[in-house]
Amino acid sequence: MLDADFFRRWMAATAASVEREADHLTELDSAIGDADHGSNLQRGFTAVTAAVGKDAPATPGAVLTLAGRQLISTVGGASGPLYGTLLRRTGKALGEEAEVTPDQFAQAFAAGVAAVGQLGGAQAGDKTMLDALLPAAQALGSSFEGAANAARAGAEATVPLQARKGRASYLGERSIGHQDPGATSAALLVEALARTAADGGGA
């Protein structure tokens, strides 16, 4: 079972990954975006860990809903609303249960990913964060590690794609050959989830 502490630790692990990879995310974004993806997410997840530590939400759903609100209010550009929607919609789908099963979480996460697609109007193959999130959501029902592997592979598979959504789509064919920063940060989020589960919370 997964409790509120599990989800707090997931957010903290994500913040640590984003901080470690912030320069790399910004480097990727400088090629096909506004060169601010790493710094924006770093600011957002720092705010998330502070908020969930201070307010200590009592349920998994409340942790993710609060995290989503923080991202929307602190992260600039498109990534704030997109990541905020992912976490808020996942949290809403989890309801007010004090503990949830991995299967319940997998279903809720899939609902969050679907909400991201609706908000951004993107789908698989558009060279966005969905290229990592969609395969991760599909694999999450089987295992956390499988979801992380699927997300990482999905992010790497954006390199040969031409962007069809977001800032990178303005570049047309020049977006080909670059790994999408949003898909890369989405993979970091899912990899942090798998590490949190492996550290003793995903049984």
PyMOL commands that set and color helices and strands:
alter all, ss='L'
color gray80, all
select helices_A, chain A and resi 4-32+37-55+60-74+79-94+102-120+130-140+144-156+167-175+181-198
alter helices_A, ss='H'
color red, helices_A
select strands_A, chain A and resi 2-3+99-100
alter strands_A, ss='S'
color yellow, strands_A
deselect
rebuild
show_as cartoon
